[in-house]
Amino acid sequence: MTVPKDDTHTMRALRRLEDSNPSVRLQAALALGTTPDPRFVDRLVERCAIESDFHVREMLTWALIRHPAPTTLPKLVDELRSERAQARSQALHTLSKIGDRQAWPAITRALLTDADDEVARSAWRAAVVLVPEGEEPALAAVLATQFGRGGRATRLSLSRALIALGQVVTPILRAAMTDPDPCVRQHASATERLSRDPDAGLELAVDEATRIVALGMTGQEG
C-alpha cells in the first residue's frame, strides 16, 4: 500500500494501530475513521482480526463503517473464511453495523452454527439484520438447531435473534418445546416466554421453563 509521503498524520495513525497502548490504538482508529480513505481499509480489517481491546475493536468497526460499503464489503466477506475466530466474528459484527443486504449470501449455515460461540453469536445478529424478506422462516429453522447451546450470554443472544424475526418463529418454537432434549425444551420455552414478556430476564424465563419441563407441561404451554 502506497501512502503519500506528505501525509504524516495518516502515516502516524497507521503506525499507532500497532502501539502497545490501547488508548493510542483507539485514537489511531478514530483518526482513520475521521478522514476515511479506501487505501486504509485493508489495515483496518487486518487489525480487527487481532485487536485484543474491545473498545479499540469497536472504534475499528466505526472507522470501517465510515468508508464506502463497496470498498469494505468484499474485504469483510473475505474475512468470514479466515481460520482465526476473531477475524470471522469481528467481520460479522461490522457487516451487521453496515447493514448492506448484499452481504447476505455470505452468512452461511457454517457461520450460523460455528463451533466458536462468539462467531456464532455475531452471525446470528448479522443474519437478523441482513436477512431478505421471505427468508426469515429458513433462517429461523437454522437458528433453532442451536437451542440449548452454550451459557447464559449465548442462549440469550439466540433467543433475541429468534424473537427479532417475528411471528415466523412461533411454529418453530412450539416444535422445539416438545423436543426430546430437555435443554432444547427449556431454551425454547424460555425464548417463548421472552417473546411474550421482553422485560423478563433470561434467568427468570429459564427458571419458569425448567419448572414447566419438569412437570411435563411443555406441550400444553399456550
N, C-alpha and C positions, 0 to 999 in steps of 0.2 A: 504494500500500500504506500503510495507516494503522498507526502504531506508537504504543502508549500513551506519553504524554509522560513518565510517571514511570519508564519502563523505560530508564533511562540506560545501563545495562550493555549491553543489546542494541543500542541506538542506536549506542553506541561501537563495538561489534563490527561492525555493518553498515558504518559509515564506514571502519573499518580494513581491510575487504576490498579497498578501493581504495588502500591505502597503498603507497608505492613500495618499502618494505622487505618482502621476502618473509617474514621472521620475524614481522613484525607481522601480515601476512595469514594466516600459519599459525595464530597464536594466535587470530585472529578466527574462523577456520573452526572451530577447536577449541571456542571458546566457544559458537558457534551450534549445534554438534552436541551439546554437553554439555547444553544446555537447548533441545531441539528445539521448534520452533513452526512449524506448517504455513504461516504467513504469510511465512516467510522462504525457502521452497523456491524461489520464482522467482529471488531474488537469488543463491542458491547455484548454481542451474543456469546462470544468466547468467554468473556468474564462471568456472565450469568452461570455458566456451567461449573465454575469452580469457586465462586464467591461464597465465603463462609458466613458473612454477616447478613442477617435478614433485612435490615434497613437498607443496606447497600444494594441488595438484590432488588428490593422494591424501587429504589431510585434508578437502577439499571433498566428495569421494566418501564418506568416512566420515560426514561430517555429514549428507549426504543419506540414507545408509543408516539413520541414527538416526531418520528421520522415517517416518511410516506409508506403506507401499507404495501404497495407493490415492491418496495425495496426490502422491507423487513419480513414479509410473509414467507418467501422462499427460503430464507436463512433459518427461520424458526421451524419451518416444516422439516428441513434437513436435520435439525437437532432432535426431532422426535425419533430418529433412527439411531441416536447415539447409544453407546453402551453405558454411558455414565447416567445414572438415575437422575441426578440433579439437573443435568442438561435437558432431559426429557421433561421433568417436572416444571422447570422454570420456563421452558419454551411453551408448554401448555398454558401456564399461568399468564404469560404475556399474550398469547393468542386469544385467551378469554377476555383480556382487557381491551385488545384491539377490536374484537367483535366482528371481524370480517368473515362472512359465511363462506367465502371461497376456500377457507381452511378446513371446512367440514370434512371433506373426503380423507383428510389426514388423521382424523380422530377414529382410529381403528379399534376393533374389538380387542386386539392385543394390548392397546394402551388402556382401555377401559377395564381390563382385567389384569393389568400389570402386577407382577409379584411385589413390587415396591409400593407401599401404602401411599407415600407422598405423590408418586407418579399417578397412581390410580385416582386419588382424590382430585388432583389437578385436572385429570382427564374428565372426570365426572362434571366438574364445574365448567370446563370449557365446552363440553358436549351440550350441556343445557343452554348455554349462550348461543352456540353456533348451529344447533340442530334446525334443519329446514322444516317448514310447515309440512305436516303429513308424515314425518319420520319419527315423531315422538313415541308412538307405540313400540316400534322396533328398538329404539334406544332404551325405553323403559324395560323391555324384556331382557336386554343385555345387563342393565344395571341390577335387575332383580337376581341375577345369578351370583351377585356379591353379598347377598343378605347373610348376616352372621359373621362377616369378616372383620377382623381387627378389633381395636379397642374403642373407647367411647368416641374419640375425635373422628376416627374413620367411619364408624357407624352413623354418627350424626351427619357427616358430610354426604353419605349415601342417602340418608333419609331426606335431607334438604334437597338434594338433586332430584330425587323422585317426586317429591312434593311440588317442586318448581315446574314439573311437566304437566301438572293439572289433572283433570279428570281421567285422562287416558290410563293413569296408573291404577285406578280403582280395581279392575278385574285382576290385575297382576298382584296387587296387594292381597286380595281375597284368596287367590290361589296359594300364595306364599304362606298365608296364615294357617293353612292346613298341611303344610309340608311335614314330612316325617321327621325332619331335623328340628329339635326344639330351639336351637339357636336361630335358625331361619324363622321359625314361627314367632319367637319373641321379638326379633328385629322388625319383622313385617308388621306385627301388632303395634309395636312402639311407633313405627312410621305412620300407621293409620291413625293412631291417637294424636300424633303431632300434626297431621293434616287437618284434624278437626279442631285442635287447640294449639295454635302455633306458639303460644306463650308457655306451654308446658315444657319443662326441661326434659332432656332425653332420659336422664336417670329416673325421673318420676314415671315417664312413659314406659320405660323398660320394667320398672317395678310392677306396674299395673299389668303389662303384657306377661310377665313371669307368673303372676297370680292366675291370669286367665288360662295360660297354657297348663299350669299345674292342675287346674280344675277341669281341664279338658273342654273348655268352653270356646276355644278359638273359632271353631267352625260356626258358632252361633253369634259371634260378635257382629253387631249391626252396623 
